[in-house]
Amino acid sequence: MTAREQRLSAPTLNVLHLYVTSPHMSRSGTEIAKAAGISAGTLYPLLGRLEASGWLESNWENVDPKSVGRPRRRFHRMTDLGLSRARKVLAELQLPISGAAVTEPPKPVGISRECLDTPQAASAPSNSIAT
């Protein structure tokens, strides 16, 4: 994990929810954007933060763009660490693991920062969530 805190915005929670409901599936950014209802301008920085924090990992597809007639895709997969922390975050926010995606930003509810495991998180007030 990096020293910076993971942002728990509604789009981030939608992506976490998507991966928790089918944790071992690798998805392209386009697939994630469609399934989570997030624009590319929001999604790709979010995926970068999740990957930098160790919650996701990604790999380029191993194809020749000329032979398939399209650019290569980058596939993202949730790590075991990410899955564990995502389940904990969703549970602490009392969000359902299955069902509809998150439509509103989370309200501060006293989430335990230990699930984020960052130096800043340990000193943050327990009733605030970065958005």
C-alpha positions as CSV (number, residue, x, y, z in Angstrom):
1,M,0.0,0.0,0.0
2,T,1.1,3.5,-0.6
3,A,1.1,6.2,2.1
4,R,-1.9,7.8,0.6
5,E,-5.4,6.9,1.7
6,Q,-7.8,5.0,-0.6
7,R,-10.6,7.2,-1.8
8,L,-14.0,5.7,-1.1
9,S,-16.2,7.7,-3.5
10,A,-19.4,6.2,-5.0
11,P,-17.6,5.3,-8.2
12,T,-14.8,3.5,-6.2
13,L,-17.4,1.6,-4.2
14,N,-19.2,0.6,-7.5
15,V,-15.9,-0.8,-8.8
16,L,-15.2,-2.6,-5.5
17,H,-18.7,-4.0,-5.5
18,L,-18.3,-5.2,-9.0
19,Y,-15.2,-7.1,-8.1
20,V,-16.5,-8.5,-4.8
21,T,-19.5,-10.0,-6.6
22,S,-17.2,-11.8,-9.1
23,P,-13.7,-11.6,-7.6
24,H,-11.6,-13.7,-9.9
25,M,-12.8,-12.2,-13.1
26,S,-10.4,-10.0,-15.2
27,R,-12.1,-7.1,-16.9
28,S,-11.1,-4.5,-19.4
29,G,-11.6,-0.8,-18.5
30,T,-14.5,-0.7,-21.0
31,E,-16.2,-3.6,-19.3
32,I,-15.8,-2.1,-15.9
33,A,-17.0,1.3,-17.1
34,K,-20.2,-0.2,-18.5
35,A,-20.9,-2.5,-15.6
36,A,-20.2,0.1,-12.9
37,G,-21.8,3.1,-14.8
38,I,-18.6,5.2,-14.6
39,S,-17.1,7.4,-17.3
40,A,-13.6,6.7,-18.6
41,G,-12.4,10.1,-17.1
42,T,-13.4,8.9,-13.7
43,L,-12.6,5.2,-14.1
44,Y,-9.0,5.2,-15.2
45,P,-7.6,7.4,-12.4
46,L,-9.6,5.3,-10.0
47,L,-8.1,2.1,-11.4
48,G,-4.7,3.6,-11.1
49,R,-5.2,4.4,-7.4
50,L,-6.5,0.9,-6.7
51,E,-3.6,-0.6,-8.5
52,A,-1.1,1.7,-6.7
53,S,-2.6,0.6,-3.4
54,G,-2.3,-3.1,-4.2
55,W,-6.0,-3.7,-4.5
56,L,-5.9,-4.4,-8.2
57,E,-3.4,-5.7,-10.7
58,S,-3.4,-5.4,-14.4
59,N,-1.9,-6.9,-17.5
60,W,-1.9,-6.1,-21.2
61,E,-3.6,-8.6,-23.4
62,N,-1.1,-10.6,-25.4
63,V,-2.3,-10.0,-29.0
64,D,-1.0,-8.3,-32.1
65,P,-3.3,-5.2,-32.6
66,K,-2.9,-5.4,-36.4
67,S,-4.0,-9.1,-36.5
68,V,-7.1,-8.5,-34.3
69,G,-7.9,-5.1,-35.8
70,R,-8.1,-3.1,-32.6
71,P,-5.8,-1.8,-29.8
72,R,-4.7,-4.2,-27.1
73,R,-6.8,-4.2,-23.9
74,R,-5.5,-3.9,-20.4
75,F,-7.3,-6.3,-18.0
76,H,-7.7,-5.6,-14.3
77,R,-8.1,-8.2,-11.6
78,M,-8.7,-7.8,-7.9
79,T,-5.8,-9.1,-5.7
80,D,-6.4,-11.2,-2.6
81,L,-5.5,-8.1,-0.5
82,G,-8.0,-6.0,-2.5
83,L,-10.7,-8.5,-2.1
84,S,-10.2,-8.8,1.6
85,R,-10.2,-5.0,2.1
86,A,-13.1,-4.4,-0.3
87,R,-15.3,-6.9,1.6
88,K,-14.4,-5.2,4.9
89,V,-15.1,-1.7,3.6
90,L,-18.5,-2.7,2.1
91,A,-19.4,-4.5,5.3
92,E,-18.4,-1.6,7.5
93,L,-20.4,0.8,5.3
94,Q,-23.2,-1.7,5.6
95,L,-23.5,-1.9,1.8
96,P,-24.8,-5.1,0.3
97,I,-22.2,-7.4,-1.3
98,S,-24.8,-8.4,-4.0
99,G,-27.5,-6.4,-5.6
100,A,-27.5,-2.8,-7.0
101,A,-24.5,-0.7,-7.3
102,V,-23.9,2.3,-5.1
103,T,-25.7,5.4,-6.3
104,E,-24.8,8.0,-3.7
105,P,-21.5,8.9,-2.1
106,P,-21.1,7.2,1.3
107,K,-21.8,9.2,4.4
108,P,-19.2,9.3,7.2
109,V,-20.0,6.3,9.4
110,G,-16.9,5.7,11.5
111,I,-15.3,3.2,9.1
112,S,-12.3,1.5,10.7
113,R,-9.1,2.7,9.0
114,E,-7.3,-0.5,9.7
115,C,-8.8,-2.0,6.6
116,L,-7.0,0.6,4.5
117,D,-3.7,0.0,6.3
118,T,-2.1,3.4,5.6
119,P,0.1,5.6,7.9
120,Q,-2.3,8.5,7.3
121,A,-5.3,6.4,8.1
122,A,-4.1,5.5,11.5
123,S,-4.0,9.2,12.5
124,A,-7.2,10.2,10.7
125,P,-10.4,10.8,12.7
126,S,-12.6,7.7,12.8
127,N,-15.7,9.6,11.6
128,S,-14.4,10.8,8.3
129,I,-14.0,9.2,4.9
130,A,-12.0,10.6,2.0
131,T,-14.2,11.3,-1.0
